[in-house]
Amino acid sequence: MTIKIADLSIKIYADGADKDGMLEMAKNPIVKGFTTNPTLMRKAGITDFELFARDILINIPNHSISFEVFSDDFDEMYRQALKISSWGSNVYVKIPVTNTKGESSLKLIQRLANDGIKQNITAMMTLEQVQLVSNALSSSPPSYVSVFAGRIADTGFDPVPLMQSAVKIISVHPHLELIWASPRELLNIFHANQIGCHIITVTNDILRKLSLCGKDLTQYSLETVQMFRNDAVNAGYQL
């Protein structure tokens, strides 16, 4: 059966902090939102957090965009979250599930929920975390529950059953959406879609492979052989 992107019910969010790449993806109708984090911003050479964020929001005003707090102190996270949220109605504030000491962010999450702040709770990898965070967000405005399925897979653990259970956990909260975060390959989009996950965050490198969906495998095999041959010829290899 031919795989068609148009048949997907899951929402695809572009994950990155490269302005040119974000603007490119904003023109793609299949991209419904964006996520960033301090690591991606540093990799992209961003030195002024607020300047970058405000510029992106001016250029991409109609998509959901998540920006993450970066303090390790919960009171300072709260201050940062209020400030970030004030930048636009399409902003979701990313809150890590714990600080670097392993201390739970649940009280902060509840506090922000009571303040009407849209949140994206990030870096989760266990069902216990999903359950506790979902409970903390029970009275929040629309928010995201972000599970790092790709990092779970990096440990040799199949993330699909865990993500299926996560879908069930948050199903009692219709204002919450589950994010399949840190996918490792294009196929993960279809894994996430099949189990009813709401959103998947995808890097530009993976998004650019969408044109391969449904490609004839015999033709793809031939093109691969041609690539190997052309590279050998261009390199001037001889035996």
CYANA upper distance limits for C-alpha pairs under 8 A (distance plus 0.5 A):
  2 THR  CA    214 GLY  CA      5.54
  3 ILE  CA    213 CYS  CA      6.47
  3 ILE  CA    214 GLY  CA      5.37
  4 LYS  CA      8 LEU  CA      7.87
  4 LYS  CA    213 CYS  CA      7.21
  4 LYS  CA    214 GLY  CA      7.16
  5 ILE  CA    210 LEU  CA      8.29
  5 ILE  CA    213 CYS  CA      7.83
  8 LEU  CA    190 PHE  CA      8.30
  8 LEU  CA    193 ASN  CA      7.02
  9 SER  CA    193 ASN  CA      6.99
  9 SER  CA    198 HIS  CA      8.34
 10 ILE  CA    189 ILE  CA      8.47
 10 ILE  CA    192 ALA  CA      7.96
 10 ILE  CA    193 ASN  CA      5.75
 10 ILE  CA    196 GLY  CA      7.87
 10 ILE  CA    197 CYS  CA      7.00
 10 ILE  CA    198 HIS  CA      5.66
 10 ILE  CA    199 ILE  CA      5.97
 10 ILE  CA    200 ILE  CA      7.65
 11 LYS  CA     30 ILE  CA      8.24
 11 LYS  CA     31 VAL  CA      7.84
 11 LYS  CA     32 LYS  CA      6.67
 11 LYS  CA    198 HIS  CA      6.67
 11 LYS  CA    199 ILE  CA      5.13
 11 LYS  CA    200 ILE  CA      6.92
 12 ILE  CA     30 ILE  CA      7.12
 12 ILE  CA     31 VAL  CA      5.74
 12 ILE  CA     32 LYS  CA      6.32
 12 ILE  CA     33 GLY  CA      7.48
 12 ILE  CA    199 ILE  CA      6.36
 12 ILE  CA    200 ILE  CA      5.77
 12 ILE  CA    201 THR  CA      6.61
 12 ILE  CA    202 VAL  CA      7.44
 13 TYR  CA     31 VAL  CA      6.08
 13 TYR  CA     32 LYS  CA      6.11
 13 TYR  CA     33 GLY  CA      4.97
 13 TYR  CA     34 PHE  CA      5.43
 13 TYR  CA     35 THR  CA      7.32
 13 TYR  CA    199 ILE  CA      7.41
 13 TYR  CA    200 ILE  CA      6.55
 13 TYR  CA    201 THR  CA      5.14
 13 TYR  CA    202 VAL  CA      6.60
 14 ALA  CA     22 MET  CA      7.89
 14 ALA  CA     25 MET  CA      7.58
 14 ALA  CA     31 VAL  CA      7.04
 14 ALA  CA     33 GLY  CA      6.86
 14 ALA  CA     34 PHE  CA      5.28
 14 ALA  CA     35 THR  CA      6.87
 14 ALA  CA    201 THR  CA      6.11
 14 ALA  CA    202 VAL  CA      5.53
 14 ALA  CA    203 THR  CA      6.21
 14 ALA  CA    204 ASN  CA      7.08
 14 ALA  CA    207 LEU  CA      8.30
 15 ASP  CA     34 PHE  CA      6.31
 15 ASP  CA     35 THR  CA      5.36
 15 ASP  CA     36 THR  CA      6.38
 15 ASP  CA    201 THR  CA      6.01
 15 ASP  CA    202 VAL  CA      5.75
 15 ASP  CA    203 THR  CA      5.33
 15 ASP  CA    204 ASN  CA      7.64
 16 GLY  CA     21 GLY  CA      8.39
 16 GLY  CA     22 MET  CA      7.66
 16 GLY  CA     34 PHE  CA      8.10
 16 GLY  CA     35 THR  CA      7.00
 16 GLY  CA     36 THR  CA      5.81
 16 GLY  CA     37 ASN  CA      8.23
 16 GLY  CA     40 LEU  CA      6.33
 16 GLY  CA     41 MET  CA      8.01
 16 GLY  CA    203 THR  CA      6.75
 16 GLY  CA    204 ASN  CA      7.91
 17 ALA  CA     21 GLY  CA      8.36
 17 ALA  CA     22 MET  CA      7.52
 17 ALA  CA     36 THR  CA      6.31
 17 ALA  CA     37 ASN  CA      8.26
 17 ALA  CA     40 LEU  CA      6.11
 17 ALA  CA     41 MET  CA      5.62
 17 ALA  CA     44 ALA  CA      6.52
 18 ASP  CA     22 MET  CA      6.58
 18 ASP  CA     41 MET  CA      8.07
 18 ASP  CA     44 ALA  CA      6.02
 19 LYS  CA     23 LEU  CA      6.62
 19 LYS  CA     56 ILE  CA      7.67
 20 ASP  CA     24 GLU  CA      6.64
 21 GLY  CA     25 MET  CA      6.71
 21 GLY  CA    204 ASN  CA      7.51
 22 MET  CA     26 ALA  CA      6.55
 22 MET  CA     34 PHE  CA      8.39
 23 LEU  CA     27 LYS  CA      7.27
 23 LEU  CA     59 ASN  CA      8.00
 23 LEU  CA     60 ILE  CA      7.83
 24 GLU  CA     28 ASN  CA      7.65
 25 MET  CA     31 VAL  CA      6.97
 25 MET  CA    204 ASN  CA      8.22
 26 ALA  CA     31 VAL  CA      7.03
 26 ALA  CA     32 LYS  CA      8.49
 26 ALA  CA     60 ILE  CA      7.42
 27 LYS  CA     31 VAL  CA      8.49
 32 LYS  CA     63 HIS  CA      6.69
 32 LYS  CA     64 SER  CA      7.78
 33 GLY  CA     63 HIS  CA      5.37
 33 GLY  CA     64 SER  CA      5.15
 33 GLY  CA     65 ILE  CA      6.42
 34 PHE  CA     63 HIS  CA      7.58
 34 PHE  CA     64 SER  CA      6.61
 34 PHE  CA     65 ILE  CA      5.16
 34 PHE  CA     66 SER  CA      6.89
 34 PHE  CA    201 THR  CA      8.19
 35 THR  CA     65 ILE  CA      6.07
 35 THR  CA     66 SER  CA      5.16
 35 THR  CA     67 PHE  CA      7.22
 35 THR  CA    201 THR  CA      7.67
 36 THR  CA     40 LEU  CA      6.89
 36 THR  CA     41 MET  CA      7.57
 36 THR  CA     65 ILE  CA      8.27
 36 THR  CA     66 SER  CA      6.53
 36 THR  CA     67 PHE  CA      6.14
 36 THR  CA     68 GLU  CA      7.57
 37 ASN  CA     41 MET  CA      6.73
 37 ASN  CA     67 PHE  CA      6.80
 37 ASN  CA     68 GLU  CA      6.01
 38 PRO  CA     42 ARG  CA      6.53
 38 PRO  CA     68 GLU  CA      7.40
 38 PRO  CA     70 PHE  CA      7.62
 39 THR  CA     43 LYS  CA      6.67
 40 LEU  CA     44 ALA  CA      6.69
 41 MET  CA     45 GLY  CA      6.90
 41 MET  CA     46 ILE  CA      5.78
 42 ARG  CA     46 ILE  CA      5.96
 42 ARG  CA     47 THR  CA      7.77
 46 ILE  CA     52 PHE  CA      7.49
 48 ASP  CA     52 PHE  CA      6.67
 49 PHE  CA     53 ALA  CA      6.71
 50 GLU  CA     54 ARG  CA      6.51
 51 LEU  CA     55 ASP  CA      6.60
 52 PHE  CA     56 ILE  CA      6.70
 53 ALA  CA     57 LEU  CA      6.71
 53 ALA  CA     67 PHE  CA      8.12
 54 ARG  CA     58 ILE  CA      6.75
 54 ARG  CA     87 TRP  CA      7.47
 55 ASP  CA     59 ASN  CA      6.88
 56 ILE  CA     60 ILE  CA      6.28
 57 LEU  CA     61 PRO  CA      5.73
 57 LEU  CA     65 ILE  CA      8.46
 57 LEU  CA     87 TRP  CA      8.47
 57 LEU  CA     88 GLY  CA      7.95
 61 PRO  CA     90 ASN  CA      7.85
 62 ASN  CA     90 ASN  CA      7.51
 63 HIS  CA     90 ASN  CA      6.92
 64 SER  CA     90 ASN  CA      5.35
 64 SER  CA     91 VAL  CA      6.56
 64 SER  CA     92 TYR  CA      7.57
 65 ILE  CA     90 ASN  CA      6.74
 65 ILE  CA     91 VAL  CA      5.67
 65 ILE  CA     92 TYR  CA      6.59
 66 SER  CA     91 VAL  CA      6.28
 66 SER  CA     92 TYR  CA      5.06
 66 SER  CA     93 VAL  CA      6.13
 66 SER  CA     94 LYS  CA      6.57
 66 SER  CA    120 ASN  CA      7.46
 67 PHE  CA     84 ILE  CA      7.77
 67 PHE  CA     91 VAL  CA      7.81
 67 PHE  CA     92 TYR  CA      7.07
 67 PHE  CA     93 VAL  CA      5.90
 67 PHE  CA     94 LYS  CA      6.14
 68 GLU  CA     93 VAL  CA      6.23
 68 GLU  CA     94 LYS  CA      4.65
 68 GLU  CA     95 ILE  CA      6.72
 69 VAL  CA     77 MET  CA      6.49
 69 VAL  CA     80 GLN  CA      6.55
 69 VAL  CA     81 ALA  CA      6.78
 69 VAL  CA     93 VAL  CA      7.67
 69 VAL  CA     94 LYS  CA      6.77
 69 VAL  CA     95 ILE  CA      6.79
 70 PHE  CA     77 MET  CA      7.61
 71 SER  CA     76 GLU  CA      6.66
 71 SER  CA     77 MET  CA      5.96
 71 SER  CA     80 GLN  CA      8.49
 72 ASP  CA     76 GLU  CA      8.15
 72 ASP  CA     77 MET  CA      7.57
 72 ASP  CA     99 ASN  CA      5.98
 72 ASP  CA    100 THR  CA      7.03
 73 ASP  CA     77 MET  CA      6.56
 73 ASP  CA     99 ASN  CA      8.01
 74 PHE  CA     78 TYR  CA      6.63
 74 PHE  CA    105 SER  CA      7.97
 74 PHE  CA    108 LEU  CA      7.14
 75 ASP  CA     79 ARG  CA      6.96
 76 GLU  CA     80 GLN  CA      6.65
 77 MET  CA     81 ALA  CA      6.43
 78 TYR  CA     82 LEU  CA      6.80
 78 TYR  CA    108 LEU  CA      7.37
 78 TYR  CA    112 LEU  CA      7.87
 79 ARG  CA     83 LYS  CA      6.89
 80 GLN  CA     84 ILE  CA      6.57
 81 ALA  CA     85 SER  CA      6.50
 81 ALA  CA     93 VAL  CA      6.54
 82 LEU  CA     86 SER  CA      6.78
 82 LEU  CA    117 ILE  CA      8.07
 83 LYS  CA     87 TRP  CA      7.54
 84 ILE  CA     91 VAL  CA      8.02
 84 ILE  CA     93 VAL  CA      7.18
 85 SER  CA     89 SER  CA      7.99
 85 SER  CA     91 VAL  CA      6.32
 85 SER  CA     92 TYR  CA      7.21
 85 SER  CA     93 VAL  CA      6.79
 85 SER  CA    117 ILE  CA      7.25
 85 SER  CA    118 LYS  CA      8.11
 87 TRP  CA     91 VAL  CA      7.53
 91 VAL  CA    118 LYS  CA      7.81
 92 TYR  CA    117 ILE  CA      8.18
 92 TYR  CA    118 LYS  CA      5.54
 92 TYR  CA    119 GLN  CA      5.46
 92 TYR  CA    120 ASN  CA      6.45
 92 TYR  CA    143 SER  CA      7.93
 93 VAL  CA    117 ILE  CA      8.07
 93 VAL  CA    118 LYS  CA      6.84
 93 VAL  CA    119 GLN  CA      5.16
 93 VAL  CA    120 ASN  CA      6.17
 94 LYS  CA    119 GLN  CA      6.29
 94 LYS  CA    120 ASN  CA      4.93
 94 LYS  CA    121 ILE  CA      6.08
 94 LYS  CA    122 THR  CA      6.79
 95 ILE  CA    105 SER  CA      8.27
 95 ILE  CA    109 ILE  CA      8.09
 95 ILE  CA    119 GLN  CA      7.42
 95 ILE  CA    120 ASN  CA      6.67
 95 ILE  CA    121 ILE  CA      5.37
 95 ILE  CA    122 THR  CA      6.44
 96 PRO  CA    105 SER  CA      7.59
 96 PRO  CA    121 ILE  CA      6.26
 96 PRO  CA    122 THR  CA      5.30
 96 PRO  CA    123 ALA  CA      6.40
 96 PRO  CA    124 MET  CA      8.45
 97 VAL  CA    104 SER  CA      6.84
 97 VAL  CA    105 SER  CA      5.92
 97 VAL  CA    106 LEU  CA      7.92
 97 VAL  CA    121 ILE  CA      6.62
 97 VAL  CA    122 THR  CA      6.42
 97 VAL  CA    123 ALA  CA      6.71
 97 VAL  CA    124 MET  CA      6.77
 97 VAL  CA    129 GLN  CA      8.10
 97 VAL  CA    133 VAL  CA      8.39
 98 THR  CA    102 GLY  CA      5.80
 98 THR  CA    103 GLU  CA      5.68
 98 THR  CA    104 SER  CA      4.98
 98 THR  CA    105 SER  CA      5.47
 99 ASN  CA    103 GLU  CA      6.04
 99 ASN  CA    104 SER  CA      7.36
 99 ASN  CA    105 SER  CA      7.47
105 SER  CA    109 ILE  CA      6.60
106 LEU  CA    110 GLN  CA      6.64
106 LEU  CA    132 LEU  CA      8.11
106 LEU  CA    133 VAL  CA      7.12
106 LEU  CA    136 ALA  CA      6.82
107 LYS  CA    111 ARG  CA      6.62
107 LYS  CA    136 ALA  CA      8.37
108 LEU  CA    112 LEU  CA      6.66
109 ILE  CA    113 ALA  CA      6.54
109 ILE  CA    119 GLN  CA      8.49
109 ILE  CA    133 VAL  CA      8.30
109 ILE  CA    136 ALA  CA      6.90
109 ILE  CA    137 LEU  CA      7.52
110 GLN  CA    114 ASN  CA      6.65
110 GLN  CA    136 ALA  CA      5.71
110 GLN  CA    137 LEU  CA      6.85
110 GLN  CA    140 SER  CA      8.40
111 ARG  CA    115 ASP  CA      6.91
112 LEU  CA    116 GLY  CA      6.92
112 LEU  CA    117 ILE  CA      5.91
112 LEU  CA    119 GLN  CA      8.47
112 LEU  CA    140 SER  CA      8.50
113 ALA  CA    117 ILE  CA      6.04
113 ALA  CA    118 LYS  CA      7.72
113 ALA  CA    119 GLN  CA      8.26
113 ALA  CA    136 ALA  CA      8.35
113 ALA  CA    137 LEU  CA      6.67
113 ALA  CA    139 SER  CA      7.02
113 ALA  CA    140 SER  CA      4.81
113 ALA  CA    141 PRO  CA      7.33
114 ASN  CA    139 SER  CA      7.53
114 ASN  CA    140 SER  CA      6.91
116 GLY  CA    140 SER  CA      6.66
116 GLY  CA    141 PRO  CA      6.29
117 ILE  CA    140 SER  CA      7.77
117 ILE  CA    141 PRO  CA      7.18
118 LYS  CA    140 SER  CA      7.70
118 LYS  CA    141 PRO  CA      6.16
118 LYS  CA    142 PRO  CA      6.36
118 LYS  CA    143 SER  CA      5.74
119 GLN  CA    142 PRO  CA      8.14
119 GLN  CA    143 SER  CA      5.39
119 GLN  CA    144 TYR  CA      6.70
120 ASN  CA    143 SER  CA      6.30
120 ASN  CA    144 TYR  CA      4.95
120 ASN  CA    145 VAL  CA      6.51
120 ASN  CA    146 SER  CA      7.19
121 ILE  CA    133 VAL  CA      8.16
121 ILE  CA    144 TYR  CA      6.72
121 ILE  CA    145 VAL  CA      5.77
121 ILE  CA    146 SER  CA      6.27
122 THR  CA    145 VAL  CA      7.32
122 THR  CA    146 SER  CA      5.42
122 THR  CA    147 VAL  CA      7.25
122 THR  CA    148 PHE  CA      8.40
123 ALA  CA    146 SER  CA      7.18
123 ALA  CA    147 VAL  CA      6.73
123 ALA  CA    148 PHE  CA      6.46
124 MET  CA    129 GLN  CA      6.79
124 MET  CA    130 VAL  CA      7.56
124 MET  CA    146 SER  CA      6.81
124 MET  CA    147 VAL  CA      5.20
124 MET  CA    148 PHE  CA      6.52
125 MET  CA    129 GLN  CA      7.69
125 MET  CA    147 VAL  CA      6.04
125 MET  CA    148 PHE  CA      6.30
125 MET  CA    149 ALA  CA      7.62
125 MET  CA    152 ILE  CA      7.12
126 THR  CA    130 VAL  CA      7.05
126 THR  CA    147 VAL  CA      8.45
126 THR  CA    162 LEU  CA      8.37
127 LEU  CA    131 GLN  CA      6.63
127 LEU  CA    162 LEU  CA      7.50
127 LEU  CA    165 SER  CA      8.01
127 LEU  CA    166 ALA  CA      6.91
128 GLU  CA    132 LEU  CA      6.70
129 GLN  CA    133 VAL  CA      6.45
130 VAL  CA    134 SER  CA      6.43
130 VAL  CA    145 VAL  CA      7.64
130 VAL  CA    147 VAL  CA      8.38
130 VAL  CA    166 ALA  CA      7.07
130 VAL  CA    169 ILE  CA      7.91
130 VAL  CA    170 ILE  CA      8.37
131 GLN  CA    135 ASN  CA      6.77
131 GLN  CA    166 ALA  CA      8.47
131 GLN  CA    169 ILE  CA      6.87
131 GLN  CA    170 ILE  CA      8.11
132 LEU  CA    136 ALA  CA      6.76
133 VAL  CA    137 LEU  CA      6.69
133 VAL  CA    145 VAL  CA      8.08
134 SER  CA    138 SER  CA      6.64
134 SER  CA    145 VAL  CA      7.90
134 SER  CA    169 ILE  CA      8.25
134 SER  CA    170 ILE  CA      6.72
134 SER  CA    173 HIS  CA      8.05
134 SER  CA    176 LEU  CA      8.31
137 LEU  CA    143 SER  CA      8.10
137 LEU  CA    176 LEU  CA      8.48
138 SER  CA    173 HIS  CA      7.06
140 SER  CA    175 HIS  CA      8.48
141 PRO  CA    175 HIS  CA      7.38
142 PRO  CA    175 HIS  CA      5.38
142 PRO  CA    176 LEU  CA      6.28
142 PRO  CA    177 GLU  CA      8.42
143 SER  CA    175 HIS  CA      7.24
143 SER  CA    176 LEU  CA      5.63
143 SER  CA    177 GLU  CA      7.03
144 TYR  CA    176 LEU  CA      6.14
144 TYR  CA    177 GLU  CA      5.43
144 TYR  CA    178 LEU  CA      6.42
144 TYR  CA    179 ILE  CA      7.16
145 VAL  CA    176 LEU  CA      7.45
145 VAL  CA    177 GLU  CA      6.61
145 VAL  CA    178 LEU  CA      5.39
145 VAL  CA    179 ILE  CA      6.43
146 SER  CA    178 LEU  CA      6.48
146 SER  CA    179 ILE  CA      5.02
146 SER  CA    180 TRP  CA      6.90
146 SER  CA    181 ALA  CA      6.67
147 VAL  CA    163 MET  CA      8.39
147 VAL  CA    178 LEU  CA      7.99
147 VAL  CA    179 ILE  CA      6.60
147 VAL  CA    180 TRP  CA      6.19
147 VAL  CA    181 ALA  CA      6.17
148 PHE  CA    152 ILE  CA      6.90
148 PHE  CA    180 TRP  CA      6.83
148 PHE  CA    181 ALA  CA      5.01
148 PHE  CA    182 SER  CA      6.06
148 PHE  CA    183 PRO  CA      8.42
149 ALA  CA    153 ALA  CA      6.72
149 ALA  CA    159 PRO  CA      6.00
149 ALA  CA    160 VAL  CA      8.42
149 ALA  CA    163 MET  CA      7.97
149 ALA  CA    180 TRP  CA      6.36
149 ALA  CA    181 ALA  CA      6.26
149 ALA  CA    182 SER  CA      6.82
149 ALA  CA    183 PRO  CA      7.16
150 GLY  CA    154 ASP  CA      6.82
150 GLY  CA    159 PRO  CA      8.12
150 GLY  CA    181 ALA  CA      7.04
150 GLY  CA    182 SER  CA      5.19
150 GLY  CA    183 PRO  CA      5.12
150 GLY  CA    184 ARG  CA      6.22
151 ARG  CA    155 THR  CA      7.31
151 ARG  CA    182 SER  CA      7.13
152 ILE  CA    156 GLY  CA      7.74
152 ILE  CA    157 PHE  CA      6.45
152 ILE  CA    158 ASP  CA      7.75
152 ILE  CA    159 PRO  CA      6.49
153 ALA  CA    157 PHE  CA      5.59
153 ALA  CA    158 ASP  CA      6.11
153 ALA  CA    159 PRO  CA      6.35
158 ASP  CA    162 LEU  CA      8.30
159 PRO  CA    163 MET  CA      6.54
160 VAL  CA    164 GLN  CA      6.62
160 VAL  CA    191 HIS  CA      7.79
160 VAL  CA    192 ALA  CA      8.30
160 VAL  CA    195 ILE  CA      8.38
161 PRO  CA    165 SER  CA      6.85
162 LEU  CA    166 ALA  CA      6.73
163 MET  CA    167 VAL  CA      6.72
163 MET  CA    180 TRP  CA      8.26
163 MET  CA    195 ILE  CA      8.18
163 MET  CA    197 CYS  CA      8.19
164 GLN  CA    168 LYS  CA      7.15
164 GLN  CA    195 ILE  CA      6.29
164 GLN  CA    196 GLY  CA      8.21
164 GLN  CA    197 CYS  CA      8.37
165 SER  CA    169 ILE  CA      6.78
166 ALA  CA    170 ILE  CA      6.90
166 ALA  CA    178 LEU  CA      8.07
167 VAL  CA    171 SER  CA      6.56
167 VAL  CA    178 LEU  CA      7.17
167 VAL  CA    195 ILE  CA      8.25
167 VAL  CA    196 GLY  CA      7.39
167 VAL  CA    197 CYS  CA      6.78
168 LYS  CA    172 VAL  CA      8.15
170 ILE  CA    174 PRO  CA      7.96
170 ILE  CA    176 LEU  CA      7.14
170 ILE  CA    177 GLU  CA      7.99
170 ILE  CA    178 LEU  CA      7.91
171 SER  CA    176 LEU  CA      8.42
177 GLU  CA    197 CYS  CA      8.31
177 GLU  CA    198 HIS  CA      6.12
177 GLU  CA    199 ILE  CA      7.59
178 LEU  CA    197 CYS  CA      6.33
178 LEU  CA    198 HIS  CA      5.90
178 LEU  CA    199 ILE  CA      6.72
179 ILE  CA    197 CYS  CA      7.24
179 ILE  CA    198 HIS  CA      6.80
179 ILE  CA    199 ILE  CA      5.16
179 ILE  CA    200 ILE  CA      5.82
179 ILE  CA    201 THR  CA      7.54
180 TRP  CA    192 ALA  CA      7.13
180 TRP  CA    197 CYS  CA      7.44
180 TRP  CA    199 ILE  CA      6.74
180 TRP  CA    200 ILE  CA      5.13
180 TRP  CA    201 THR  CA      7.02
181 ALA  CA    200 ILE  CA      6.45
181 ALA  CA    201 THR  CA      5.81
181 ALA  CA    202 VAL  CA      8.16
182 SER  CA    201 THR  CA      7.12
182 SER  CA    202 VAL  CA      7.52
183 PRO  CA    188 ASN  CA      6.46
183 PRO  CA    189 ILE  CA      8.27
183 PRO  CA    200 ILE  CA      8.26
183 PRO  CA    201 THR  CA      7.73
183 PRO  CA    202 VAL  CA      7.02
184 ARG  CA    188 ASN  CA      7.52
185 GLU  CA    189 ILE  CA      8.44
185 GLU  CA    206 ILE  CA      7.06
186 LEU  CA    190 PHE  CA      8.19
186 LEU  CA    206 ILE  CA      6.37
186 LEU  CA    207 LEU  CA      8.04
186 LEU  CA    209 LYS  CA      7.55
186 LEU  CA    210 LEU  CA      7.91
187 LEU  CA    191 HIS  CA      6.93
188 ASN  CA    192 ALA  CA      6.51
189 ILE  CA    193 ASN  CA      6.62
189 ILE  CA    200 ILE  CA      7.17
190 PHE  CA    194 GLN  CA      6.47
191 HIS  CA    195 ILE  CA      7.18
192 ALA  CA    196 GLY  CA      7.03
192 ALA  CA    197 CYS  CA      5.76
192 ALA  CA    198 HIS  CA      8.50
192 ALA  CA    199 ILE  CA      8.48
192 ALA  CA    200 ILE  CA      7.61
193 ASN  CA    197 CYS  CA      6.21
193 ASN  CA    198 HIS  CA      8.03
202 VAL  CA    206 ILE  CA      6.87
202 VAL  CA    207 LEU  CA      6.90
203 THR  CA    207 LEU  CA      6.73
204 ASN  CA    208 ARG  CA      6.59
205 ASP  CA    209 LYS  CA      7.57
206 ILE  CA    210 LEU  CA      7.83
209 LYS  CA    213 CYS  CA      8.10
215 LYS  CA    219 GLN  CA      8.30
215 LYS  CA    220 TYR  CA      7.58
216 ASP  CA    220 TYR  CA      6.73
217 LEU  CA    221 SER  CA      6.46
218 THR  CA    222 LEU  CA      6.86
219 GLN  CA    223 GLU  CA      6.73
220 TYR  CA    224 THR  CA      6.71
221 SER  CA    225 VAL  CA      6.91
222 LEU  CA    226 GLN  CA      6.69
223 GLU  CA    227 MET  CA      6.62
224 THR  CA    228 PHE  CA      6.92
225 VAL  CA    229 ARG  CA      6.79
226 GLN  CA    230 ASN  CA      6.52
227 MET  CA    231 ASP  CA      6.59
228 PHE  CA    232 ALA  CA      6.74
229 ARG  CA    233 VAL  CA      6.75
230 ASN  CA    234 ASN  CA      6.52
231 ASP  CA    235 ALA  CA      6.48
232 ALA  CA    236 GLY  CA      6.85
232 ALA  CA    237 TYR  CA      6.31
233 VAL  CA    237 TYR  CA      6.96
